Amino acid sequence: MFITFEGIDFCGKSTQVDKLKEFLLEQKKKVEVIREPGGTLISEKVRHILLDKNHYSMFEETEIFLFSASRAQLVREKIRPYLEKGYYVISDRFYDSTTAYQGYGRGISIEAVKQINNLAVGDTIPDITFFIDIPFEEAVKRGSKKSGAQLDRIEISGAEFYSKVREGYLKLASEEKRFRIINGTLNIQEIHNTVIEEIINLESKVSA
Ligand code: TMP
């Protein structure tokens, strides 16, 4: 099963990725966790270019191709081989981040974003996607607890940007059946329980 977590920065998805991994390992499942951008030698180098604050002059078009280049490598080098070996692959972000951030956030045409995503991933589409939803004001509040120096190039994009990204995710969630929206202001354990419930439900449907 291919499971992805999405959401605006500071929504708490990485904590949920860790908790789900622990849960699945306790169930004696084979699990591989990856994060985007990154996850392979080449993709981690691309991540570094993308998040470096000195690269403030990066154009939106450059940005989308770099995220997608990182992903194209990750899909072929890791995700597909692990899925073929029967692993649960959990990804902290995937191409929905590109649609939400570069499409709805930066304003690149959604049609173009879809084509680029399609080229990067082909038929490697998540079975289920958890959108951990927090109000953008909450993201800005949580982000302001980090010092300016700790924030990466995308995280300094501002409140208006986050508002557009969140709206984009909500639109995606309304269009794609694989999406589950989870209220990210609930406590960590409540969110985790919902995630597990949804996965068990989906597995029982697939095996029925
Ligand atoms: P992270 O903070 O979840 O590791 O993600 C890194 C940043 O990159 C985060 O601000 C979201 C952003 N991002 C995009 O803008 N587009 C993408 O396609 C991906 C995967 C991440």
Residues whose N, C-alpha, C, O or C-beta is under 5 A from the ligand:
A	BS01	TMP	D9 E36 P37 F67 R93 F94 S97 T98 Y101 I154 E155
